[in-house]
Structures are given as C-alpha cells and as structure tokens.
Amino acid sequence: MADPPGWSALADDEFDGQVALVTGAAQGIGAAIAARLASCGATVAVTDVNADGARELAADLCRDGGHAFSRRLDVSDSAAVEAVIEEIEQSAGPVRVAVNNAGLCHIGQSEQLPDAEWNVHISVLLTGPFQVSRAVASRLIDRGLAGAIVNISSIGALGGHPQRAAYNAAKGGLKTLTEVLATEWAPRGIRVNAIAPGVTKTGILSDVLATGQGRIAGADFVGRTPLGRLAEPHEIASCVAFLCSGQAGFMTGETLVVDGGWMASYGFGPADGQPREPPR
C-alpha cells in the first residue's frame, strides 16, 4: 500500500517473516499501526473487541497486498489474551512484535468518578498491556527469540490534565511498566518501549469534541500545540514502526513523545498564542 506523503520509509521487507500483534486495531491509531506494519512486510494480527471492525481492516490490508488476519480480543480478559495469542502462534508463528494500543478515555470530575469507570480504565489501559506483554514475552523467552513490544501511552502520563484521573493514572502506570519490563527482559533480547502521542485525530477525539470538552484550562487542543495542528494517526504509526524495527535496536525502556511540542512548551502553545498553518 502507498506510503503517506513525505514518508522516508523503512524497508518494505523490514518485518518479513514476523508476526505482529496490534490491539485496539479496528480504527484510529491502531488501524494506522496495523497498516504501517503490514506495508513493511509483517503478518499482522488485527485484534479488537470490535470483531467486525477488525475483520474489515484485515480484509482491507489483504486487498492492498499485505498479510493480515483478525481476532476478537478483550485485553482485560487474561484467559482470552492467552487463548488468542496461543491460537495466533499455532496458526501463524511466534509473535515477534506486539503493540499495545487498545484504549478508551472518559472525561469527568474526579470527585464524581465511579469505581466502575476507574476500574475499566485500569483494566484496559494498564492491566491489558501487561497481560499481552506477558503472554508474548513468555513464549519468546521459551523459544529463545528476540522481540519488540511498544506500548501506546500518552502525554497524559506526563502531567495532570483535569478530569482525566483514571486515564492519566493508567497511562502513567504504563510508562513505568514499560521501564520495568524493558530492564527485566533486555537480557532476553526483548525490547520494550512506549509512544506518548499528543492530541491525535481519532474517533475517540471526535467523541470528546462532540461533548464540547475539547478544551483544557481555557485553551483548545490546536491552540496549545506549537506546531499548530493535531497529529495524524499515520504519524504515530511511523514512530511505532521505527521502535519495532532494527533501526531502534539500541532503544529500550524509552517513552518517545510525539506531541507537536505540547510538553516542551508546557502546553502553552505557539509563542504568540495563535495556531498557524505549517510552512509549505
């Protein structure tokens, strides 16, 4: 499939012969990651709780000349994680690349946050990546194989964004989990890194904007991003593919921030406070 404009690509065969698992891959950033890995030769296991969406994406990738198949997967269900990864390995081979992308984000006042909402964020955003990583790494270790795991964290892991207590806490935990697993599994040849995206054009973001909550501390997302725009999913996917590739062979335990300058500017945005079109 065609590369996004301006892409200085990894080799088309970078992941030839490797099975790559992507969670939450039916749409948004996950779908872009699955497409990017497929375009570089991986056989992609497209997984999501949305089984129909995962199946449709896998079919699209195959029509574009890639190799992909789908499985329904709820990452918060430990037994399901083990069963699906075992099935993938039996049918396609060892999972050498895993991307923990499944996510959700509910917004609301912390003093009114229900236990159930807190628990589902921790289950999907923190427990789920651990369960997937454990299932993948244990099998690689048993076989003496190297691998790469990338966790999709967030700039929410790096600061206190109002009304996102459960989301930010889970993403902060995921950043630390990335560091623990990286140091523990490095001698086994398994690299573990994370990406912390800034605000990205996804279905989840559209849902947030539709509620009128696309503002933090009186400034909109675009206005607080020094590059003056939101990230595109393929821009996050390109960084994920890099971290999974041999080009990042000496990187582990890192959280790569891809946020258009948000964190560097402490969220104040462009110096004059005005979003702008990027230079052409």
Stockholm file with secondary structure:
# STOCKHOLM 1.0

chainA/1-280         MADPPGWSALADDEFDGQVALVTGAAQGIGAAIAARLASCGATVAVTDVNADGARELAADLCRDGGHAFSRRLDVSDSAAVEAVIEEIEQSAGPVRVAVNNAGLCHIGQSEQLPDAEWNVHISVLLTGPFQVSRAVASRLIDRGLAGAIVNISSIGALGGHPQRAAYNAAKGGLKTLTEVLATEWAPRGIRVNAIAPGVTKTGILSDVLATGQGRIAGADFVGRTPLGRLAEPHEIASCVAFLCSGQAGFMTGETLVVDGGWMASYGFGPADGQPREPPR
#=GR chainA/1-280 SS CCCCTTCCCCCTTTTTTCEEEESSCSSHHHHHHHHHHHHTTCEEEEEESCHHHHHHHHHHHHHTTCEEEEEECCTTCHHHHHHHHHHHHHHHCCEEEEEECCCCCCCCCGGGCCHHHHHHHHIIIIIHHHHHHHHHHHHHHHHTCCEEEEEECCGGGGSCCTTCHHHHHHHHHHHHHHHHHHHHHGGGTEEEEEEEECSBCSHHHHHHHHTTCCEETTEETTTTSTTSSCBCHHHHHHHHHHHHSGGGTTCCSCEEEESTTTTTTTTCCSTTSCCCCCCC
#=GC SS_cons         CCCCTTCCCCCTTTTTTCEEEESSCSSHHHHHHHHHHHHTTCEEEEEESCHHHHHHHHHHHHHTTCEEEEEECCTTCHHHHHHHHHHHHHHHCCEEEEEECCCCCCCCCGGGCCHHHHHHHHIIIIIHHHHHHHHHHHHHHHHTCCEEEEEECCGGGGSCCTTCHHHHHHHHHHHHHHHHHHHHHGGGTEEEEEEEECSBCSHHHHHHHHTTCCEETTEETTTTSTTSSCBCHHHHHHHHHHHHSGGGTTCCSCEEEESTTTTTTTTCCSTTSCCCCCCC
//
